[in-house]
């Protein structure tokens, strides 16, 4: 991958690499920022030496085009159109404008109905698209049921490596559930910290922490909580790493007010935890009604707010 200026008239944007529609509000905001001189990061393209397929940065591309720019700064990766489409499935899975409702499901369905991509493990697909393995399994089961008698290339047999853990719901950690191993560094030593998972039946409908079945229209939102949990894990790693340097009296951290640092990072951690879905809103039943003043139209409550709910409503 290398950074270079690419002529806009050479960039292809209509070959299946755009996984979400243009958002007018974002486009308007980007226009204003560009007019104010804000420098945006390069877009992402794949090129075979002749063609340039855009796979991330459609809003930036559109703004540059509207402003009469002749070229745009881009990170160029060598490859073919199929490589660009695969990379586009990962665009904005953890940054930028959040995906609109249904986009993640559409992406996963595209992967699972492809003869080659469908052979990838559920874990690989989940990591690439930024959702949970459980959510990929759910979409796969739905496609299998809907097209069992068709010729769609959906492999109904689970890869051996997925047989035991597919659909597993992480538990036991009251603060942070996780699906994968994380790398932790303390005092110069790096090691893997494994997650703890309970096995569950693949065909069991996903449930919230209170044991209620999660409504279908909230499943994608529930799967996105892994993004927030990943950020919380990053904060934990930062906190522990800084703590180890402070304990070792590293000169770079001499001026640091460690107590203040820990307080602020724990406050930020708590703020992020508050956006993690814990239970279906018992007041609106997860309908995500804008009239529900408790969940404010999101359809779920975090752990703290759920515990404040009267017992007879739980």
N, C-alpha and C positions, 0 to 999 in steps of 0.2 A: 504494500500500500504506500502510495506517495502522494504528496500534496502538490497540486498544480492548478492553474487557471484553465478552465474548459469553456470553449465557446458554447453559448446557450443553444445556438441552432444545431449543434451536434448532439445535444442531450435528448435522449428518448424518454418520454414520460408516460407513454400509453401502451406498455407491453406487459401489463399485469404485475408491475412492481409497486403499485400504490395500494396499500391495504386499508386505508381509511380516507374518507372524503375530506376535501378542503373545508376548514372551519372559517366562516366569514369573520368572526370576532378575532380569531388569532391572526388572520390575514391583515385585518385593519390595525391590530396592535403592532405587528411586524412592520407595516408601512410607516407608522409613526416613529418607531424606534430607528428604522433605517434613515428616515428623513432627519432625525436628530443626530445622526452620525454614529450610532451604535454599531459596532462591528460584530457580526454574527459568525459562529463557527462554520467551517466548510461543510458543504453537503457531501453525501456519500454516493459514489457511482461505481459501477463495475464496467470494465472495458475489455474488449478483445483486440484493441489496437485500432479498430475502425469505428465501432459503435460504443456509445456511452449511455448505459442504462442507469437512470436515477433510482435509488431505492430508499433514500432517507433525505428529507429536506425539501419536500414539495412546496411548503409554504414559503421558504426562503427563495426557492427557484421562481415561484410565481411573482414574488415581490421584485426580485431582480429583473425579471422580464418586463413587468409593468413600469419599472423605472428606466427602461431603455438600455439596460446594461448589455454589453456584448458578450461578456464572459462571467463566470462565477468560480469562486475558489472551491475546490473539491478534493476530497481524499479519493484517489483512484485505486481500485483493487482489480488485478488482472482476473479475468474470467469470462464466462458466457452469460447469456440471458438467464439461464436456469439458476446460475449462481446468484444473480441479482435478485431473482424472485425469492430464493431461499433466505437470503440476507434480509429481504424486506419483511419477512415474517417476524424478525426480531426488532424491527424499528419501533422505538417508543415503548418498549416493554418495561422500561424502568426509568425513563426520563422524558422530557419534552411534554407535549400535549397528551393527556391521558386518552387512551383509546375510547372511542364512543361505544355505546352499548351494542353488543353483538359482534364487534370486530374480532375479538379473540376467538370466539366460537367459529367464525367464518374461516379464520386462519388455520385453526386446528383441523377443521373439516377438509380444507384444501390439502393439508399435509397427509391426513389419513386416507384420502381418496386418490393419492398419487402412488403409482406402482412402486416407485423406488423409495420415496420419503416415508411411506407407511411402514417400511421395514425397520425404521429407526426405533429405538427403545422409547417407552413412554417418558422415562426420565430425561432423555436427550431432547425430545420434543418439548417437554415442559420447561426445561431450562432455557431453550432457545427462544420460546415464545413468551416467557415470563409469567407462566401460570403454574399451578400445582399439578403434580402427577395424577392426583385424584380427579381433577377437572378434565384432563386429557382422557383419562379412562372413561369418565362419564360420557363425553362426546363420542368416543369410540363405540361404546355400548349402544348409544342411541342410533348411530349410523348403521351398526351391524343389524339392529332390530328393524330399522326402516328399510334396509336394502339386502336383507338376508337372501332373498331369491333373485337378486340382480347380479350383474357381473362386475360391480365396482370392486377395485383391488383393495379390499379391506381384509387384512389378515386377522381372522378371528382367533387364531392361536396366540397366546401371550408368549413373548420371549422368555426363555428359562430364567433369566436374571430378574424378570418382573413378577414371576409367578407367586412368590411369597409376599412381596411388599406392595403390589399394586393396590392403589386405593387406600393405603394405610393412612390413618388419621393420627398425626403426631400428638402426643399427650405428655403428661407428667411434669412438664416445666410450667409452673404457674405464670411465669412472666413472658416466656417466649418459646413457642413451639417451632420446630424446624423440621425440614424434610431431608436435609443433606448434611454432610460433614462440613465443619467450618475450620479454618486454619487460625490458630491462636498463637501469638508470639509473646513470651514473657521472659524477661531477663536474657534475651539473646537466644532462647530455645524455642523452636517452632514445632508444634505438634498438632495433630488432628483431634478435634473434639467431636465425638459422634453424637448423633441425635438419638433419641429414644422414641420408638414408634410401637404402637399396638397394631396387631394385625386385625383386619376387618374383611368381611366378605366383599368381593368385587361388586356383587349385585345389590348390596345394601345401600339404600338411598342416603346421601350425605345429610348429617344432622348437625345442629348447632350444639353449643355446650350444655344446653338445657335438655337435649334429647329430642328436640322438635325437628322434623324434616324441613330442610331448607327449600323454600319455594324456587321453582325453576328460574324465575326472573331475577333471583338474587344470587344464583350460583356463580356467575362470572365475577360479580363483586366480591363474593366470599373468596374466590380463588386469588384475587389480586392482593389479599392481605399479606401474601408472602413478600411482596415488594416492601411493605412497611416493616415487616419482621426482619428483612434483610438489612434495612437501614438501622434498626435497633441493634442488630448484631454488630454492625460496623461501629456504632457508638460504644458498645461494650469493649470491642477490640481496642478502640482508641483510648478509652478510659484505662484499661488494663495496661496497655503499652506505655502510656504516659506515666502511670503509677510506678511501673517497673524502673523507668528512667529516673524518676524522682527518688525512689528508694536507693538507687545506685549513685545518687548525687551527681548525675550527669550535668556538666556545666551549662549545656544548652537550655536546661530547664531550671536553672538557678533562680531567675527572677519570677518564676511561675508561682502564683498563689494557688497551691494545690487544692486546698479546701474549697476555695471559690470555684475552681475548675470542676471539681467533682459535683458540687451542688448544681452548677449550671448544666452539666451534661446529664445528670440524673433528672433534672427538670425537663430537659428536652426529650429524654427517653420516655418520661411519663406522658408528655404531650403526644408523642407518636403512638404510644400504647392506646391512647384514648380513641384512636380512629380504627382500631382493629375490631372487626365484628365479633361479638361474643354470643349473642342470642337474638333470635327473631323478636321484633318488638311485640310484646304481649298486648299492647293497646290497639294496634292496627292489624295485628296478625301478619305482619310482613308485607302488607299491601303497598308499602312505600307511598302512602297517601300524603299529599302536601298538607292536608288538614290535621295530620297527627302532630301535635305540639311536642310530643315526647321524643320521637325519633327524627322529627323535622323532615319527614319525607324520605328518609334513607331506608326504612324498613327493618333496621336492626339497632341494637343497643350495645354499647361497649360493656365490659365486665362491671365497672363501677356503677353505671346507671342501672344495669340489670339488677344488681344486688340491692339497689334502693327501691326496686319495684315491690309493691305489697305482695306478700306470700300467696294470697289467693288468686293473683293474676299470673303467677309464674307457671 
